[in-house]
Amino acid sequence: MAVFWRCLTGTRSFAAPRAVVLATLTVLLSWSGSAVGKKKLYIGALFPMSGGWPGGQACRPSAQMALDLVNYRKDILPDYELELIYYDSKCDPGEATRLLYDLLYTEPIKMVLMPGCSSVSTLVAEAARMWNLIVLSYGSSSPALSNRQRFPTFFRTHPSATLHNPTRVQLFRKWKWTKIATIQQTTEVFTSTLDDLEQRVKEAGIEISVRQSFLTDPAVAVKNLKRQDARIIVGLFYETEARKVFCEVFKEKLFGKKYVWFLIGWYADNWFKIKDPSINCTVENMTEAVEGHVTTEIVMLNPETVRGASNLTSQEFLVQLMSRLGGKNPEETGGFQEAPLAYDAVWALALALNKTVAPLRARGRSLEDFNYNNRDITAEIYRALNTSSFEGVSGHVVFDAQGSRMAWTLIEQLQGGSYKKIGYYDSSKGNLSWFGNDKWIGPGPPADQTVVIEEFRFLSQKLFVSVSVFAGLGILLGIVCLTFNVYNSNIRYIQNSQPYLNNMTAVGCMLALAAVFALGIDGLHVQRSAFPIVCQFRLWLLGLGFSLAYGSMFTKIWWVHTVFTKKDEKKDKRKQHLEPWKLYATVGVLLVIDILSLMIWQIVDPLHVTIEKFTREAPKGDLDVLIQPLLEHCSSEKMNTWLGVVYGYKGLLLLLGIFLAYETKSVSTEKINDHRAVGMAIYNVSVLCMITAPVTMILSSQQDASFAFASLAIVFSVYITLVVLFAPKMRRLITRGEWQSEQQETMKTGSSTNNNDEEKSRQLERENKELQKIIQEKEERVTELRNQLSERQALRSRRRPSSSQNQNHSAPAPPAPQNDPKSLLPPPGYPLPSSDNHSIPPSYSNSSSLYQSDGKISLNNCHTSRLQLLYK
């Protein structure tokens, strides 16, 4: 009704202009001729003049207009005259049944039946095939009538309600929507329409994600639409229920820039402003809720100025129809909107009958031979109608395979409280005529669902760079340690620390630090296809680095424990020669076990990229999007099983290493002089590894925390290992140097950092040798002095006889000194002097003082504790 009212208001007046009337009368006079001698063909019609849809009030005058023009035309059915026999069906199937009986069993024979309402058309079309009658409806829109098995002879110029669906699908495609929702009133016409829509959108690759229905109260259905995030919503309900729906829409805030509603276009233009006691929303509320919705409406009046089969334009038809109605208000006249369809229905029938005249005449038959048992004439009329194609006042008239009219669809949008035409769609040709004046509340057509933006979580680059700097410095430290160890491998102290094992430790530490870079590389740096290679690098670098670094330290501790923990054989074990190949073989076994396990893992269950999804997050601002955080992981099908095997094996090695380090903490051996430093390194590595492994598994979903914990544990373990193993060696060689004498080396031994028992023993041995040399020198000096004393004493004895005689006369001789035999003995621990067969002179005390004057053998320089070691 709204479309027609707009068409009428587009004219200058309701009364036909004089020129139009004169032209029409001239045409009628030219077509007029005597009806005498023409044979009559009767059409039985049921016009609903009252009832639920009083469409016959405008459709009957319109059909009669068409009959008058057809009967006056000489080029259409020149030998026949069409006559309309009609009854008022009141849009009631029961009343229509009685009238159908009268039409069929009352003379004359009717060739075609023309019902109106869908309910009446369903009854008539289903029964008509029993009488071989063609049924041509002008006002039936039920999709159920598009069933050729049930209604084999049914045609209609009123398009099916499903004709809206191709237009809707076309709009969905235009605005790139792939997900819609529906809400319908539970009546047969809307259910059938929705079933057809579901089939069409499925073929177009569009999903109906939410489907709601209601009988009288739409509150629950609207709430479900809101809860299930429906955005593009198709509403199928009558006008009174539409007001109820949109009152609930306003309450649930299911409108605005995020939503689009599709409604049926045959509501009144002001349907949302009509006061309705069944709702509790104001006109302002309803106006706000319906703003921006889109309607699809069957074009029942040709929008173009085209003269069709009747030689009338659509505007001229409206003028003549208003003249027939006697100036009645179109909005108060039932069926005014469908009147062009009734007009074109008569023309479609007349043209089809005209098309059958020649084929029937060729077979010796004619239209007046029709009866209810004659299927041949019915078949000819069916073929003629099925191939109908002409321009009518309602547009191009053509029928589909189900006998339904293919017509244009008008697309309108409510903008600022009034409907604006935004396009037409010709479903028969698939042609969309778009005006481009669609208007949206937001920046454009809304999304069909909350836009989910997949966003990968990447490692913090500041964290990665910071840890990489430490790892790089650690690699440089490892190179320095390795270079130092190789360069000084010929020094005895370095040789006694098994330098080749230390070299393996340094190389393993550098491999472990290289794994830090692989751990920090993610999808930000490499493509998805190359990420599994990074995963393999991580696995191999960590595995080989651990095997070399920890395996070499574990081998040292293992050998020390094996050789020196049995007390009974301790002394014998110390004297055994250490065979280096056994140490290298132990490390090799550990390395081969890791290589084989990694190869089996890689071949049987290779690592690949898996994506972990997190809870969607809403970004800041009023954006209709959600962020879907994603995180890339290196994983395999049986990841937990492989990790269990690896962690179990490595964990046992770590625990065994701690045990062996504890057992050998008091062992002293020259063959591996740094085993205590190795034990300290094993303690630190084991503790860090045992803490890091489970924590990183727990923090696997937090990329920054997981990387920081794992990488820093590797860095700290490597730094501790390198410093503990190599720093003491560097300090020893730097502070003492190869240029220093053995004595200086001995004097500095006491301040050396290596204070184990073996080192002290070697220091005492060197000091003992020095003291023996000193004693030998002193013994030679004592012997020389004794010889000198003996010679002096012999010389004095030769002079004594001559002088003694003179002395006897002067004074008595002094008493001879009493020589204590003990005073002539050497100090304790010295060898007895060899006998020279000379007596010791009385003046030996002088020689004794001479002996004491040599400070090198005094008690201050030769400590008693050192003297006790001379003959040890």
Order of alpha helices (4+ residues) and beta strands (2+ residues): alpha-alpha-beta-alpha-beta-alpha-beta-alpha-beta-beta-alpha-beta-alpha-beta-alpha-beta-alpha-beta-alpha-beta-alpha-alpha-alpha-beta-beta-beta-beta-beta-beta-alpha-alpha-alpha-alpha-alpha-alpha-beta-beta-alpha-alpha-alpha-alpha-alpha-alpha-alpha
